[in-house]
């Protein structure tokens, strides 16, 4: 389906070109028409903000709307004042933007009407077609991974050579990855390392998306980390400086790494409509666009693994996802996500071979060897300030692994060292791998099954 062009797209293409890898920066906007939103919709947004605030300056309203005051918010406030929906109460600085406004009775009536439709009162959203074009333009900044760069990126992990050399091709594919194996061997750490390797450049996303009069909140501080942007004023100060550099409705973030676990449902992978506030929250895969989506503990969700994999067939094959509004209308968004599944369960217990074939790379993360375990213990001991000794580790392995036939896990050195630190502080002794401290730590950590 062809995506309609907008004034912003045309200006952006003229300045930056249409190549997918061309650097994308949201251009400054100087007219209401360039927002892609109607004047009436923006007026309602300003009224809702003022309704909740009580009193606010023009500059403060512009900051809340994430729009430049000059030429856009200024024109909105003039219209609202002329229609006697707002009034000037006082002036708290210099210039018209420092006028402090209050909402009138007529303005409150119109604000309540707008709130009946939607209680969204935040940054002005970006139209869906502009968002889609921006995601396609930015693409994932994915460099090709080689063995040398892999060694640097995975320096903190101790992996078998087989596992290590399976990760590189999977990262370079940019497709889907299935990590499986016993618990506690670093599958989540590997997924995070994959994210660090494959997501080098920062990107821009809008605070919210506008679809047919509906608002979809996209940016959130849990899943998105703001990137440094020294030339742009931070939120809560003023939009004037930002407006001179770029469209302030966008935020520069580090490429997202979104993790979901057992709480994931099929409903959470579509637009989530808030019946009280009457706007949408973007689903996980849209928040992860341009980055990595890790489905941790795959198979422990409330939805069947087969149904969950079925949900990803079209996005993985076509790199397009379809979302449904509560009106029933379906909308198309790019699916520019590296999808990673991680599970402790045997793959045969989850889905059949036909389904697994749709996941391009399957990586078995095995238990560490004794040599690997020693390397991990040395790294962890050094980082945590626990005095290491080969003699102490040999005792631990003999008494607590070989005799009880216990499996080695990559997470055990960290957990045992944490136990040693806790116990040594209580006993007021130096943390080290002594028999006494190791026995106390192992007894506190391991469960006799």
N, C-alpha and C positions, 0 to 999 in steps of 0.2 A: 504494500500500500504506500503510495507516494506521500511524503510528508510535506505539507504546505510550507511555503517560504514566508518568512516574516521580515520586517525591516531590520531587525537585529541580525538575523541570519545573513541577509544580503550584505550588510555593512561588515559583518565579521568575515564572510568569505572574501570580500574584496580586499580586506586588510591582511588576513592571515592565510588565505588560500583555502582550498577544499581538501587538501591531502589529510588523511586520517591522523598522521603523525605531526601535523602542523601544531605549533604551540597554541593552546587555547587560553585566552584571557577574555572575560566578559567585558565588552566595551562599555564606556560610560553612556548613560542615557540622559537626554536633555529635554525630552518631550513626553507627555503622557502617552502619546500614541506608541512610543518606542517600548513601553512596558508590556504591550500586548494585552493589557487589561482595560476594561471600559472605565470611563470617568465616573459613572454612577457607582461601580463596584469599589473603586478606590475611595470615593467619598464615604461610602458606608464603612469601609475599613477605618478611615480616620475618625468617624463618629464613634465607632465601637471602642477604639483606643481611648478616646476622650471620655466616653461613658464610664469606662473602668477606672481611668486615672482621676477623674474629677476635674483637675486643672492641669494644664500642660502648655509649655511653650511650643511654638512652631518647630523649633529645632528638635525638641524632645519627641514630638509626634513623627517628625521625619526619621529620627533614629529608630523608633519603634516600627515604622513602616519599611525601614531599610531602603529609603528612597532619598534622593538629593532634595534638599529644601528648595533651592533656587530652581525655578521654572517648572517644578512638578508639584511638590507639597505646597509650595506657596500659592500656586494656582488653585489647588484643591481647597485650601483654607479660605481663599478669597471668595470662591463660589459658595462655600458653606456659610460664610459671613454675610454675603449678599442675600442669601435665601433665609437669613435669620435663624439658622440652625446652630450657630455658635456665636459667641460674643467675646470681645476683648475685655479682660478684667484689669490687667496692669501690664507694665513692661519691666523686665528684670535684667535687661542688658541693652546692647546696641543693635540696631537693625530690626526689621520687621519680624525676623525669625525669633526674636526674644520677647515678642508679645505673648502674654500668658492668656490662654483661651479657656472659656468655660462653655459647656453645652447648654443650650436653651431648652425650654419645655418642648418646643417643636422638634428640636434636635434629639431629645431623649426619646420621643415617640418614634422617630424614624430609626434611631439606634436599636430600640427594642424590636422593631419589625425586622431589621437586619439580623439581630441576634436570634430571632425565631428560625431564620434560615440556617445560620451558622454562628457559633460563638467564637470562631477563630478571630483573633485580634493580635496578629504578630506581623513579621516581615511580609511584605507583598510577595506573592508567589510568582513563579516563572511559568509561562504556558508550556504545556506538555511537549509541543513540537520543538520548542527551543531547548528544553531539557534533553530530549532524545538526540537532537543534533549535537549538543555539547558532549554527551557521553560517547557518541560515535567519533567525534573529532578528537577527543582526548585518548580514547583507547587505553589499554593497559600499557604503561611504560615498561615493557618486559624485555630486559636484555637477555641475550643468549647466555646460558650458563655452561661453563666448562669445568673440568675437574679442579683446576687451580682455584677458581672463584668459589667452588663448592667447599674446598678445604677451609677457606677463610670464613665462609658463612656458617659452616657447621663445626667450627673450632671448639665450641663449648659442648658438643655432643660426642659421645663415643659410640660409634656404630660399626657393625660388621661391614666388610668391603662389599658384600653382596647388596646389603641395604643401601649403603652409600651410593653405589653406582646405579642404583635403580631410581634414585631421586632426581638426578640431573635431567634425564630424558623426559621424566614426568613434568618437571617444571617448564622445560622448553616447549612442551606440547601446548600449554595454556588451556588444556581441556579439563578432564576430570581425573581425580586421584582417589584411590581406595586404599586406605591404610588399615591393616588388620594385624592382629597378633595378641599375645598375652598382655594383661594390664600392667601398667607401671614401667613400660620400656620406652616412653618418650614419644608416643605418636603425636600428642598435642604439641610438644616442643618441636618435632619435625615439621608439623604443619605451620607453626609460627616462623620457623627458619625458612620454609618455602615462601611464605609471605614476604619476609625480608629480602630474599633473593630476587623475587619476581616483581616487587613493587618499589621501584626506585624513585619515580618522580611524584611530586605532589599533584593534586588535581583540584578543580573547582566543582562544587555542587551548590544548587540553590537551597535556601532555607526551606522552601516549600514549592510545590508544583500545583498549577491551576489546570483543572480538567472540567470543562463544561459547567462552570460556575461552582465547582467543588474544589476544596483545598486538601492537598495531601502533604502532611508534614514529613519532611525528608531528613533534615539535619537533626541529630541529637548528640549530646555530649557523651553518651555512653559508648556508642559505636563509632563515633567520628572524633578524630583528634585534630584540632586546628593546627595548621602549619604556620610557621613564622612568615609574616608579611610586613616587614619593617616600615614600608612606605604607606601602610594603611592604618588608620586610627582603629584601635580596638573597640569592641562592642561597648556601648554605654557611654561613649564620649560624644563624638559628632560624626555625622555622615558626610559632612562637607568635604573633608580630605579624601575619603574613600570615593566619593562621587566624581572627583577629578581624575581618579586613576582607573576606575572600573565600575561596573554596575554593582552597587552595594547589596543587592539581593542575593549575591553569591558569596560563599565562604570557601576559603582555600583550606584544604584538609590534606593530611597524609592519606595515602591510598588505604581504604578501609580493610580491616581484618575483623570480620564479624563471626562470632562463635555462638552457635545454638546447640542445645543438648536435648535432654529428655523432655523438656517443656515444649518442643516443637510440635505443632499440629498442622494439618493441611490448611485450616482457616488462617493460620499465621503466615501462609505463603501467598495470600491474596490481600487486597486492600482491606484494612481493618477500619470499619466505620464506627465512630464513637456516637452512640445514640443520644448521649446527653449533650456533648459539645458540638455535634453535627459537623465534624470534619474527619478526614481519614488520617491514619498513620501508615506510612510506607512499609511494605513487608520487608523481611530480612534481606532477600536477594536484591531488592532495589537499593537498600541502604549499602549493600556490598558492591554495587556496580562500580567497575573500575578496579576492584580489589579481589579479596579472597573471602569465600564463605565456607567456614568449617562446620560440618554437621558432626558434632562429637557424640560419643556413645550411640552411634547409629545402631538401630535395632531395639533401643530401649524407649523409643517414643511411644506415645499413645496410639499412633497410627501405624498400620502394618508397613513393614519395610517395602513390600511390593508396591503399595499405593504411593509411598513417598518417592520411590524411584520412577514410577509412572509419571509423577508430577514434573520430573525433570527431563523427560524424553524430548519434548519439543524445544525447550530452551537450549539444551545441550547440542541438539542437531542443527538448529536454525539460528542460534544466538539471538533469539527474540523470545520475549515472554508476553503473555496476555493476562491482563488483570481485569477484574470485573467490578464495576460500580454497583452500589446498592439498587440503582435503577435497572440493572440488567445489562447495561452497555459494556462491551469489552473494549479495552484500549491496549495498544501495542507499545511496549517499551523495550529498549535494547537489553540483552542479557550478556553483559561483559564481565563475567564472574569466573574466577577459577574455583571450581567446586571441589571440596575435599571432604570425603567421608572417612571417619575414624571409628573403629569398633574393636571391642575385646571379644566379641562373639565369633564363633566359626562361621565363615561365609555361607557354608551349606545350610546353616540353620536360619539364615536370613532370607535369601532369595535363590532362585535357580540359576544355572549357568547362563541361560539366555539373557537374563537381566544383568548379570555381572559383565557380559560382553559389551554392554553399552557404556561401561566405565572404562576409559581407555587404559589407565595404568593402575595395576594392582601391586602394592608393595607390602611384603610381609616384614614386620618389625619383630625380630626374634629376641629371645632371651640373650643377655650378654654371656660371652665365654668367661672363664675364670680370668683370663688376661684382660679382657675388656672391663670386667668388674674391678680389677685392681686399678686400672687406669682411671675409672670413674671415681673410685674411692680416693685416690690421690688428688684428683682435681677438686673434689668436694671438700676434702679435709683442708686443703690449702685455702680455699675460698672462705671457709667458715672458721678458720683459726683452730682446728683440731689437730694436734700433733700426730702425724701418721707414722706407722711402722709396719713393715712387712710381716714381722713376727705376730703383731696383734691381729692383722688381717688373716693370717694363716690360722690362728686360733679361732677367730670368728667363723671362718669357712668350715673348719673341721667340726666344731661343736654345734653350730646353729644352721648349717646347710647340708653338709655331707651326712652326718649322723641321722638327722631327721628326714633326710631326702627332700629338702626344701629347694624350690626353684630359685635361681638368681633373677633378680629384677633390677633394672637400671635405676629405679627410684629408691631402692633400699639404702644405698650409701648416704643420700641426702637425709632420709628419715632417721637413720641410725645416728648420724652425726648430730642432728637436732636433739635427739634423746640424750646423747652424751653431753651436749652443752647444757641442757636443762638439769641433768643430774650433777654435773661438776659444779654448777653454780650453787646448787643446794648443799653439796658437800664441801664447798669452798676449796676445791682442788683444781689442778690444771687439767683442761680437757685433752685427753690423749687416748690412744687405743690400748689401754691396759685391760687385762682379763676382767678385773672387777667392773670397770665402767662398761665394757662390752657386754658382759653378762647382764648387768642391770638394764642397759639400753635395749638389748635384744628381748629380754623378758617383758619389758614394758611395751615394746613395739609389736612383737609377733603374737598371734593368737594360736593357742594349742587347739587344732581342729580334731 
